[in-house]
Amino acid sequence: MINERIKINDTAYMDTYLLHNSKEYNVGKKRPLVIVCPGGGYAFTSDREAEPIALKFNSIGMHAVVLWYTVYDQVKNVPKNALVEAAACVKYVREHSEEWLVDHDQIIICGFSAGGHLALSLAVKWNQSWLCEALHTTSEQLKVNLCILGYPATMVEKVFDEDDFGFASSLIKEPNTANERFFGVKRPTEKELDEYNLLNFVSEDTPPMFVWHTYEDVLVDVNNSLMLGMKLREHHVPFELHIFEKGEHGLALCDRTTARKASHHNDHVIHWFDLCEEWMQAYIDKDGGWKWM
């Protein structure tokens, strides 16, 4: 495996998990690559939703990259800044697809919680002109071909209180207000709120998606995924949506690999990954490219 840390900018980087090009099997075969976006409320990035997820995708024959986007309130308007970093990650992967033996038409983004918001952001905004201009490239270079979301935040329903630091207050020495973190200002306008609501940006150009959530999630309401499913259906975007009844927020792989406490073990929700792999087969195991394209 090629495990390398690649700098994106002064505060963001990516770790590669590239499978070895063995002379015994799949010689010279180009593989799909999954970009993993950990969650953490845009305040930090969770280890539980990073390397273990990348290694899980490795175990089914896929390359992976973990994106460590800028958090800890080093910038304001963290989601927009992270979107540029995620797009830069996709651009870098495509530019190195020959060297890394990556199928440049099989670049997948996967995110959890706030990382799910980031993954979805790129999935619905990859072709916006301002993003291409920021990275001096074309929209085709920033395109993701599939999107995988675990308990994603897809919308915002209220303006945060000015002094609402959430759990970030224990992680950040001088935290911004939650509004500054999410919108860049203390009093966001309706337009700025709309930018965070990704349901507004779903279109026919949005890639196929696999989404899972739990009914019992009290941190990111299951309605985020239900509403996303409705929007995808409205725009004729193929998707698969799994709502599990039991289980708290942040389950990750649901097993000993990512569990921090007993409630992170869930013998039913654990099946999300197998379901996801089965869903991907129609896209990544098809000779000649993607069924979507």
Contacts in CASP RR format, 6 or more apart in sequence:
PFRMAT RR
TARGET T0000
AUTHOR 0000-0000-0000
METHOD contacts of the structure
MODEL  1
MINERIKINDTAYMDTYLLHNSKEYNVGKKRPLVIVCPGGGYAFTSDREA
EPIALKFNSIGMHAVVLWYTVYDQVKNVPKNALVEAAACVKYVREHSEEW
LVDHDQIIICGFSAGGHLALSLAVKWNQSWLCEALHTTSEQLKVNLCILG
YPATMVEKVFDEDDFGFASSLIKEPNTANERFFGVKRPTEKELDEYNLLN
FVSEDTPPMFVWHTYEDVLVDVNNSLMLGMKLREHHVPFELHIFEKGEHG
LALCDRTTARKASHHNDHVIHWFDLCEEWMQAYIDKDGGWKWM
1 17 0 8 1.000
1 18 0 8 1.000
1 19 0 8 1.000
1 20 0 8 1.000
1 58 0 8 1.000
2 16 0 8 1.000
2 18 0 8 1.000
2 20 0 8 1.000
2 100 0 8 1.000
3 15 0 8 1.000
3 16 0 8 1.000
3 17 0 8 1.000
3 18 0 8 1.000
4 15 0 8 1.000
4 16 0 8 1.000
5 13 0 8 1.000
5 14 0 8 1.000
5 15 0 8 1.000
5 16 0 8 1.000
6 13 0 8 1.000
6 14 0 8 1.000
6 15 0 8 1.000
6 16 0 8 1.000
6 92 0 8 1.000
7 13 0 8 1.000
8 14 0 8 1.000
8 85 0 8 1.000
8 88 0 8 1.000
8 89 0 8 1.000
8 92 0 8 1.000
9 70 0 8 1.000
9 85 0 8 1.000
9 88 0 8 1.000
11 70 0 8 1.000
11 74 0 8 1.000
11 75 0 8 1.000
12 67 0 8 1.000
12 68 0 8 1.000
12 69 0 8 1.000
12 70 0 8 1.000
12 82 0 8 1.000
12 85 0 8 1.000
13 68 0 8 1.000
14 35 0 8 1.000
14 65 0 8 1.000
14 66 0 8 1.000
14 67 0 8 1.000
14 68 0 8 1.000
14 89 0 8 1.000
14 92 0 8 1.000
15 50 0 8 1.000
15 51 0 8 1.000
15 54 0 8 1.000
15 65 0 8 1.000
15 66 0 8 1.000
15 68 0 8 1.000
16 63 0 8 1.000
16 64 0 8 1.000
16 65 0 8 1.000
16 100 0 8 1.000
17 51 0 8 1.000
17 54 0 8 1.000
17 55 0 8 1.000
17 57 0 8 1.000
17 58 0 8 1.000
17 63 0 8 1.000
17 64 0 8 1.000
17 65 0 8 1.000
17 66 0 8 1.000
18 63 0 8 1.000
18 64 0 8 1.000
18 100 0 8 1.000
18 101 0 8 1.000
19 31 0 8 1.000
19 58 0 8 1.000
19 61 0 8 1.000
19 62 0 8 1.000
19 63 0 8 1.000
21 27 0 8 1.000
21 28 0 8 1.000
21 101 0 8 1.000
28 101 0 8 1.000
29 101 0 8 1.000
30 97 0 8 1.000
30 101 0 8 1.000
30 102 0 8 1.000
30 103 0 8 1.000
30 106 0 8 1.000
31 61 0 8 1.000
31 62 0 8 1.000
31 63 0 8 1.000
31 101 0 8 1.000
31 102 0 8 1.000
31 103 0 8 1.000
31 106 0 8 1.000
32 62 0 8 1.000
32 63 0 8 1.000
32 102 0 8 1.000
32 103 0 8 1.000
32 106 0 8 1.000
32 107 0 8 1.000
32 108 0 8 1.000
32 280 0 8 1.000
32 284 0 8 1.000
33 62 0 8 1.000
33 63 0 8 1.000
33 64 0 8 1.000
33 65 0 8 1.000
33 93 0 8 1.000
33 100 0 8 1.000
33 102 0 8 1.000
33 103 0 8 1.000
33 106 0 8 1.000
33 107 0 8 1.000
33 108 0 8 1.000
34 54 0 8 1.000
34 57 0 8 1.000
34 62 0 8 1.000
34 63 0 8 1.000
34 64 0 8 1.000
34 65 0 8 1.000
34 108 0 8 1.000
34 109 0 8 1.000
34 110 0 8 1.000
34 148 0 8 1.000
35 64 0 8 1.000
35 65 0 8 1.000
35 66 0 8 1.000
35 67 0 8 1.000
35 86 0 8 1.000
35 89 0 8 1.000
35 90 0 8 1.000
35 93 0 8 1.000
35 107 0 8 1.000
35 108 0 8 1.000
35 109 0 8 1.000
35 110 0 8 1.000
35 119 0 8 1.000
35 144 0 8 1.000
36 49 0 8 1.000
36 50 0 8 1.000
36 53 0 8 1.000
36 54 0 8 1.000
36 57 0 8 1.000
36 64 0 8 1.000
36 65 0 8 1.000
36 66 0 8 1.000
36 67 0 8 1.000
36 110 0 8 1.000
36 111 0 8 1.000
37 67 0 8 1.000
37 69 0 8 1.000
37 86 0 8 1.000
37 109 0 8 1.000
37 110 0 8 1.000
37 111 0 8 1.000
37 112 0 8 1.000
37 115 0 8 1.000
37 116 0 8 1.000
37 118 0 8 1.000
37 119 0 8 1.000
38 45 0 8 1.000
38 46 0 8 1.000
38 47 0 8 1.000
38 48 0 8 1.000
38 49 0 8 1.000
38 50 0 8 1.000
38 53 0 8 1.000
38 66 0 8 1.000
38 67 0 8 1.000
38 68 0 8 1.000
38 111 0 8 1.000
38 112 0 8 1.000
38 115 0 8 1.000
39 45 0 8 1.000
39 46 0 8 1.000
39 49 0 8 1.000
39 111 0 8 1.000
39 112 0 8 1.000
39 113 0 8 1.000
39 114 0 8 1.000
39 115 0 8 1.000
39 116 0 8 1.000
40 46 0 8 1.000
40 49 0 8 1.000
40 71 0 8 1.000
40 113 0 8 1.000
40 114 0 8 1.000
40 115 0 8 1.000
41 113 0 8 1.000
41 114 0 8 1.000
41 115 0 8 1.000
41 153 0 8 1.000
41 168 0 8 1.000
42 71 0 8 1.000
42 78 0 8 1.000
42 79 0 8 1.000
42 82 0 8 1.000
42 114 0 8 1.000
42 117 0 8 1.000
42 181 0 8 1.000
42 182 0 8 1.000
43 71 0 8 1.000
43 72 0 8 1.000
43 73 0 8 1.000
43 166 0 8 1.000
43 167 0 8 1.000
43 168 0 8 1.000
43 171 0 8 1.000
43 172 0 8 1.000
43 175 0 8 1.000
43 181 0 8 1.000
44 71 0 8 1.000
44 72 0 8 1.000
44 168 0 8 1.000
44 171 0 8 1.000
45 68 0 8 1.000
45 69 0 8 1.000
45 71 0 8 1.000
46 112 0 8 1.000
46 113 0 8 1.000
46 252 0 8 1.000
48 250 0 8 1.000
48 252 0 8 1.000
48 258 0 8 1.000
48 260 0 8 1.000
49 111 0 8 1.000
49 112 0 8 1.000
49 113 0 8 1.000
49 115 0 8 1.000
49 250 0 8 1.000
49 252 0 8 1.000
49 258 0 8 1.000
50 66 0 8 1.000
50 68 0 8 1.000
51 66 0 8 1.000
52 252 0 8 1.000
52 253 0 8 1.000
52 257 0 8 1.000
52 258 0 8 1.000
53 64 0 8 1.000
53 66 0 8 1.000
53 110 0 8 1.000
53 112 0 8 1.000
53 252 0 8 1.000
53 253 0 8 1.000
53 258 0 8 1.000
54 64 0 8 1.000
54 65 0 8 1.000
54 66 0 8 1.000
55 64 0 8 1.000
56 253 0 8 1.000
56 257 0 8 1.000
56 273 0 8 1.000
57 63 0 8 1.000
57 64 0 8 1.000
57 110 0 8 1.000
58 64 0 8 1.000
60 277 0 8 1.000
62 108 0 8 1.000
62 284 0 8 1.000
63 100 0 8 1.000
63 101 0 8 1.000
63 102 0 8 1.000
65 89 0 8 1.000
65 93 0 8 1.000
67 85 0 8 1.000
67 86 0 8 1.000
67 89 0 8 1.000
69 78 0 8 1.000
69 81 0 8 1.000
69 82 0 8 1.000
69 85 0 8 1.000
69 86 0 8 1.000
69 118 0 8 1.000
70 78 0 8 1.000
70 81 0 8 1.000
70 82 0 8 1.000
70 85 0 8 1.000
71 78 0 8 1.000
71 82 0 8 1.000
72 171 0 8 1.000
72 172 0 8 1.000
73 168 0 8 1.000
73 172 0 8 1.000
73 174 0 8 1.000
73 175 0 8 1.000
73 176 0 8 1.000
73 180 0 8 1.000
73 181 0 8 1.000
75 81 0 8 1.000
76 176 0 8 1.000
76 180 0 8 1.000
76 181 0 8 1.000
76 184 0 8 1.000
76 185 0 8 1.000
77 180 0 8 1.000
77 181 0 8 1.000
77 182 0 8 1.000
77 183 0 8 1.000
77 184 0 8 1.000
78 181 0 8 1.000
78 182 0 8 1.000
79 114 0 8 1.000
79 117 0 8 1.000
79 118 0 8 1.000
79 121 0 8 1.000
79 182 0 8 1.000
79 196 0 8 1.000
80 195 0 8 1.000
82 118 0 8 1.000
82 121 0 8 1.000
83 118 0 8 1.000
83 121 0 8 1.000
83 122 0 8 1.000
83 125 0 8 1.000
83 131 0 8 1.000
84 131 0 8 1.000
84 134 0 8 1.000
84 135 0 8 1.000
86 109 0 8 1.000
86 118 0 8 1.000
86 119 0 8 1.000
86 121 0 8 1.000
86 122 0 8 1.000
87 122 0 8 1.000
87 126 0 8 1.000
87 131 0 8 1.000
87 134 0 8 1.000
87 135 0 8 1.000
87 142 0 8 1.000
88 135 0 8 1.000
90 107 0 8 1.000
90 109 0 8 1.000
90 122 0 8 1.000
90 126 0 8 1.000
90 141 0 8 1.000
90 142 0 8 1.000
90 143 0 8 1.000
90 144 0 8 1.000
91 135 0 8 1.000
91 137 0 8 1.000
91 141 0 8 1.000
91 142 0 8 1.000
93 100 0 8 1.000
93 102 0 8 1.000
93 104 0 8 1.000
93 107 0 8 1.000
94 102 0 8 1.000
94 104 0 8 1.000
94 107 0 8 1.000
94 141 0 8 1.000
95 141 0 8 1.000
96 102 0 8 1.000
97 103 0 8 1.000
97 104 0 8 1.000
105 145 0 8 1.000
105 289 0 8 1.000
105 290 0 8 1.000
105 293 0 8 1.000
106 145 0 8 1.000
106 146 0 8 1.000
106 283 0 8 1.000
106 284 0 8 1.000
106 289 0 8 1.000
106 290 0 8 1.000
107 143 0 8 1.000
107 144 0 8 1.000
107 145 0 8 1.000
108 144 0 8 1.000
108 145 0 8 1.000
108 146 0 8 1.000
108 147 0 8 1.000
108 148 0 8 1.000
108 280 0 8 1.000
109 119 0 8 1.000
109 122 0 8 1.000
109 123 0 8 1.000
109 144 0 8 1.000
109 146 0 8 1.000
109 147 0 8 1.000
109 148 0 8 1.000
110 119 0 8 1.000
110 147 0 8 1.000
110 148 0 8 1.000
110 149 0 8 1.000
111 118 0 8 1.000
111 119 0 8 1.000
111 148 0 8 1.000
111 149 0 8 1.000
111 150 0 8 1.000
111 152 0 8 1.000
112 149 0 8 1.000
112 150 0 8 1.000
112 151 0 8 1.000
112 152 0 8 1.000
112 250 0 8 1.000
112 252 0 8 1.000
113 150 0 8 1.000
113 151 0 8 1.000
113 152 0 8 1.000
113 153 0 8 1.000
113 219 0 8 1.000
113 220 0 8 1.000
113 249 0 8 1.000
113 250 0 8 1.000
114 153 0 8 1.000
115 152 0 8 1.000
116 149 0 8 1.000
116 150 0 8 1.000
116 151 0 8 1.000
116 152 0 8 1.000
116 153 0 8 1.000
117 152 0 8 1.000
117 153 0 8 1.000
117 154 0 8 1.000
117 198 0 8 1.000
119 147 0 8 1.000
119 148 0 8 1.000
119 149 0 8 1.000
119 152 0 8 1.000
120 147 0 8 1.000
120 149 0 8 1.000
120 152 0 8 1.000
120 154 0 8 1.000
120 198 0 8 1.000
120 228 0 8 1.000
121 198 0 8 1.000
122 142 0 8 1.000
122 144 0 8 1.000
123 144 0 8 1.000
123 147 0 8 1.000
123 206 0 8 1.000
123 207 0 8 1.000
123 209 0 8 1.000
124 198 0 8 1.000
124 201 0 8 1.000
124 202 0 8 1.000
124 203 0 8 1.000
124 206 0 8 1.000
125 131 0 8 1.000
125 201 0 8 1.000
126 139 0 8 1.000
126 142 0 8 1.000
126 143 0 8 1.000
126 144 0 8 1.000
126 205 0 8 1.000
127 139 0 8 1.000
127 142 0 8 1.000
127 143 0 8 1.000
127 205 0 8 1.000
128 139 0 8 1.000
129 139 0 8 1.000
131 139 0 8 1.000
131 142 0 8 1.000
132 138 0 8 1.000
132 139 0 8 1.000
132 141 0 8 1.000
132 142 0 8 1.000
135 141 0 8 1.000
135 142 0 8 1.000
143 207 0 8 1.000
144 207 0 8 1.000
145 207 0 8 1.000
145 283 0 8 1.000
145 290 0 8 1.000
145 292 0 8 1.000
145 293 0 8 1.000
146 207 0 8 1.000
146 208 0 8 1.000
146 209 0 8 1.000
146 210 0 8 1.000
146 280 0 8 1.000
146 283 0 8 1.000
146 292 0 8 1.000
147 206 0 8 1.000
147 207 0 8 1.000
147 208 0 8 1.000
147 209 0 8 1.000
147 210 0 8 1.000
148 209 0 8 1.000
148 210 0 8 1.000
148 211 0 8 1.000
148 276 0 8 1.000
149 209 0 8 1.000
149 210 0 8 1.000
149 211 0 8 1.000
149 212 0 8 1.000
149 225 0 8 1.000
149 228 0 8 1.000
150 211 0 8 1.000
150 212 0 8 1.000
150 213 0 8 1.000
150 272 0 8 1.000
151 212 0 8 1.000
151 213 0 8 1.000
151 214 0 8 1.000
151 217 0 8 1.000
151 220 0 8 1.000
151 225 0 8 1.000
151 249 0 8 1.000
151 250 0 8 1.000
151 251 0 8 1.000
152 211 0 8 1.000
152 213 0 8 1.000
152 220 0 8 1.000
152 224 0 8 1.000
152 225 0 8 1.000
152 228 0 8 1.000
153 220 0 8 1.000
153 224 0 8 1.000
154 197 0 8 1.000
154 198 0 8 1.000
154 199 0 8 1.000
154 224 0 8 1.000
154 225 0 8 1.000
154 227 0 8 1.000
154 228 0 8 1.000
155 196 0 8 1.000
155 197 0 8 1.000
155 198 0 8 1.000
155 199 0 8 1.000
155 224 0 8 1.000
155 227 0 8 1.000
156 182 0 8 1.000
156 193 0 8 1.000
156 196 0 8 1.000
156 197 0 8 1.000
159 179 0 8 1.000
159 187 0 8 1.000
159 188 0 8 1.000
159 193 0 8 1.000
160 177 0 8 1.000
160 178 0 8 1.000
160 179 0 8 1.000
160 182 0 8 1.000
161 178 0 8 1.000
162 177 0 8 1.000
162 179 0 8 1.000
162 186 0 8 1.000
163 177 0 8 1.000
164 177 0 8 1.000
164 178 0 8 1.000
164 179 0 8 1.000
165 172 0 8 1.000
165 175 0 8 1.000
165 177 0 8 1.000
165 178 0 8 1.000
166 178 0 8 1.000
168 175 0 8 1.000
168 178 0 8 1.000
168 181 0 8 1.000
169 175 0 8 1.000
175 181 0 8 1.000
176 184 0 8 1.000
177 186 0 8 1.000
179 185 0 8 1.000
179 186 0 8 1.000
179 187 0 8 1.000
179 188 0 8 1.000
180 186 0 8 1.000
182 188 0 8 1.000
182 196 0 8 1.000
183 192 0 8 1.000
183 193 0 8 1.000
183 195 0 8 1.000
183 196 0 8 1.000
184 192 0 8 1.000
185 192 0 8 1.000
194 200 0 8 1.000
198 228 0 8 1.000
199 227 0 8 1.000
199 228 0 8 1.000
199 231 0 8 1.000
202 228 0 8 1.000
202 231 0 8 1.000
202 232 0 8 1.000
202 234 0 8 1.000
202 235 0 8 1.000
202 237 0 8 1.000
203 235 0 8 1.000
204 235 0 8 1.000
204 236 0 8 1.000
204 237 0 8 1.000
206 232 0 8 1.000
206 235 0 8 1.000
206 237 0 8 1.000
207 237 0 8 1.000
207 292 0 8 1.000
208 237 0 8 1.000
208 238 0 8 1.000
208 239 0 8 1.000
208 283 0 8 1.000
208 292 0 8 1.000
209 228 0 8 1.000
209 232 0 8 1.000
209 237 0 8 1.000
209 238 0 8 1.000
209 239 0 8 1.000
209 240 0 8 1.000
210 239 0 8 1.000
210 240 0 8 1.000
210 275 0 8 1.000
210 276 0 8 1.000
210 279 0 8 1.000
210 280 0 8 1.000
211 225 0 8 1.000
211 228 0 8 1.000
211 229 0 8 1.000
211 239 0 8 1.000
211 240 0 8 1.000
211 241 0 8 1.000
211 242 0 8 1.000
212 225 0 8 1.000
212 241 0 8 1.000
212 242 0 8 1.000
212 243 0 8 1.000
212 244 0 8 1.000
212 269 0 8 1.000
212 272 0 8 1.000
212 275 0 8 1.000
212 276 0 8 1.000
213 220 0 8 1.000
213 222 0 8 1.000
213 224 0 8 1.000
213 225 0 8 1.000
213 226 0 8 1.000
213 242 0 8 1.000
213 243 0 8 1.000
213 244 0 8 1.000
214 222 0 8 1.000
214 243 0 8 1.000
214 244 0 8 1.000
214 245 0 8 1.000
214 246 0 8 1.000
214 247 0 8 1.000
214 248 0 8 1.000
214 249 0 8 1.000
214 251 0 8 1.000
214 269 0 8 1.000
215 222 0 8 1.000
215 243 0 8 1.000
215 244 0 8 1.000
215 245 0 8 1.000
215 246 0 8 1.000
215 247 0 8 1.000
216 245 0 8 1.000
216 246 0 8 1.000
216 247 0 8 1.000
216 248 0 8 1.000
217 247 0 8 1.000
217 248 0 8 1.000
217 249 0 8 1.000
218 248 0 8 1.000
218 249 0 8 1.000
219 249 0 8 1.000
219 250 0 8 1.000
220 249 0 8 1.000
222 243 0 8 1.000
225 241 0 8 1.000
225 243 0 8 1.000
226 241 0 8 1.000
226 243 0 8 1.000
228 241 0 8 1.000
229 239 0 8 1.000
229 241 0 8 1.000
232 238 0 8 1.000
232 239 0 8 1.000
233 239 0 8 1.000
238 292 0 8 1.000
240 275 0 8 1.000
240 279 0 8 1.000
242 272 0 8 1.000
242 275 0 8 1.000
244 266 0 8 1.000
244 268 0 8 1.000
244 269 0 8 1.000
244 272 0 8 1.000
246 266 0 8 1.000
246 268 0 8 1.000
246 269 0 8 1.000
247 263 0 8 1.000
247 266 0 8 1.000
247 269 0 8 1.000
248 263 0 8 1.000
248 264 0 8 1.000
250 264 0 8 1.000
251 258 0 8 1.000
251 264 0 8 1.000
251 266 0 8 1.000
251 269 0 8 1.000
252 258 0 8 1.000
252 264 0 8 1.000
253 270 0 8 1.000
253 273 0 8 1.000
254 264 0 8 1.000
254 265 0 8 1.000
254 266 0 8 1.000
254 267 0 8 1.000
254 269 0 8 1.000
254 270 0 8 1.000
254 272 0 8 1.000
255 265 0 8 1.000
255 270 0 8 1.000
256 265 0 8 1.000
258 264 0 8 1.000
259 265 0 8 1.000
282 291 0 8 1.000
283 290 0 8 1.000
283 291 0 8 1.000
283 292 0 8 1.000
END
